[in-house]
Amino acid sequence: MKRARPPDLSPPPSRRRRALDTEERALWETVTKQIKPLRKRKPKDAAAPPDAMETAPVPEAEKTRSLRMIETAKPAAPQPKAPPPLVALGRRERSHLARGRKEIEARLDLHGMTQARAHRVLIGFLSRASEDGLTFVLVITGKGRSGAADSERGVLRRQVPEWLGLPEFRSLVVGFEEASIGHGGAGALYVRLRRAR
């Protein structure tokens, strides 16, 4: 009968720590310089042991490279939430507006205004209407002068739909569509508003 060997009670062999390379050392130094202790330590009477990390100075190129690595590792600031997309008015809503079954709660006439003034007036009008809890408004742009060239005719008629697609307006507007002939046809828009929260 063979005797069982007694278990080995000696401690496991110590693992050697790997030495830091110059890039890791530079990174470690920049991190430790940025750290502030939570509490101030009391000074010890005994002399501090020499620093084991002290070695040859790190070249400037390596320091800047490691700093760039730290900067790129920072989390990006949260992006502001994008306004919701525009939604076309439903066929039933448009039909109800055209026949007068749904009330147009406010009207804005932009005839004769410059683009800058029309933009200011439009954003102010839609902001107030949204704050007042209105749902449907009519924005009258006009069809433009009949004698003018096509490129110059109806500047606001072309611009207002583009403005309504901008983020500053999308936070106020759910959707829009060309009005029926009874409300101005191609020279006017039904605009459905978001309610202010």
N, C-alpha and C positions, 0 to 999 in steps of 0.2 A: 504494500500500500504506500502510495506516494504521499508525502506531506504537502499540504497546501502552503504556498508562500504567504508570509504575513503581508498585509497591505502596506504600501509605501506611504509613510507618514511625513516624509520630508516635504517642505514647501516647494511649489512648482518653480521652475527656473524663471528668474526675473526677465521681463521683456524689455529690451532696450528701446528707448524712445528715439524716433527718427529725428534727425536734425532738420531745422527749417532752411529752405533755400532763401535766396536774397529777396525774391518777390513776396514770398509768404512773410518774411521778417518785416519788410516794409509795410505790408498790409497790417500786420499785427501792431506795429508801432503807431500807425495812423489811427487805428481803432482805439488803442489804449490812451492816446492823447486826448481823444474826444470824450472819454468816460469820466464822470465825476462821481466820487463816492457818495453813498447815501448819508453816512455819518462820518464825522471827522474822527480819525484814529488818534489815540494818545501816542505821543512820541515814545519810542522804546529807549531805554537807557543803553542797551547793548548795541554795539555797532552792527550795522546791517551787513549781511554776507555779500560778497561781490556778485554782481549780476551775471548770471550764466549766459544771458542772451547777447552780451556785448561782444561784438566781433568787428570786422572791418566795416567802414562806413558804406552805406548803400548809394550807388550812383543816382544822380538826379533823374535820369531818364526812367529808371526803374520806379522811383517814387511817383513820378507823374503818371506812369502807366498804372500803378496800383491805385492811385487816387481816381483815375478814370474808371477803373473797374468798380470801385465803391460807388461812384456817382451813378453809373449805369444800373447798379443793382437796386437803387432806391425805387420804391413803388411809385408809380405815376399817380398824380393827383386825380381824384374822381372827376370824370367828365360830367358837365351839366346834362340833365336829362333832356333829350330832344323832344320838341313839341310833337304831338300826334299828327299823323298825316290827314290830309283833307279827304272828305268823303262826299261823293255826289249826292244831291238831293234825290230822294225816292220819287218815282213817277207819281205816286199817290199824293205826296206832299206838294209837288209842283202843280198838279191838277187842282188840288184844294186851294192853293194860293192864287192860281189864275182865275178860278171861279168865285173867289171871295169867301170860301168856306173856312179858310184859315186866315186870320187877320195879320196884315202887315203892320207891325207895332210901331215902326218909325221909318222915316224916309230921309235920305240925304241926297241933295242935288249938287253935283260937282261942276255944273256948266260954267264955263268962262274962267275957271281957276287955273293957275299955273300948276305944273307937276309938283313942285315943292309944297305949295300951299294945299293942294288937294291931298297929298300924302299926309300932312300934319292933321288936316281936318278929318280925314278918314280914320286915322288911328285913334284920335280923340273921340270921335262919334262911336266907333265900335267898342272902345273901352267903357264908355259911359253906358251904352246899351247893354253890354254884358254884365256890368255891375248892377244895373237896374233889373236884371233877370229877364230881359227880352229874348225871344226866340228867333223871330223872323224880321229882317229889316230889308228895305229896298234901297239900293245904291244906284243913283242915276248918273251915268257918265256922259250921256249924249252920244250921238252918232258921228259928230264932227261936221264941219262945214261942207256943204254939197259942192262948192266950186273948187275946193282945194285938191291938190294931187293926192293919190292914194297913200304915199309915204307920210304926208303931213296930216292926213285926215284922221280924226278920232284918236288923238294921242292918249287921252285918258281911257278911252274904250279899250285900247290895247294894254295900257299900263296897270290899271286897277286889278285885273285878274292875276297878273304877275305879282303884284304887291301882296295880294291875299294868299299867295303861296309861300311868302317869306316867313321865317320863324317868328318874327315879332307879331305877325297877324295870325299865324296858325294857333297861337295860344288863345286867341279870341274867337276864331272862326272854325266851325265844324265843316262847312262846305258852302259852295255857291254854285249858281247856275244862271244862265241867261233868262231874263224875265219873259213872260208871255207878252203878246202884242198889246194887250190892254194895259199893261204896266210899263210899256216903253220898249219892248222887244229887244233888239240887239243893242240898244242904248241904255240898258239897265240890267241890274243883277239882283236876284234873290240871294240873300246871305243868311245862313243859319248860324246862330251864335252859340258859343259855350257859355254856360252859366258860371259866373265868378264864384270861387270857393272861399 
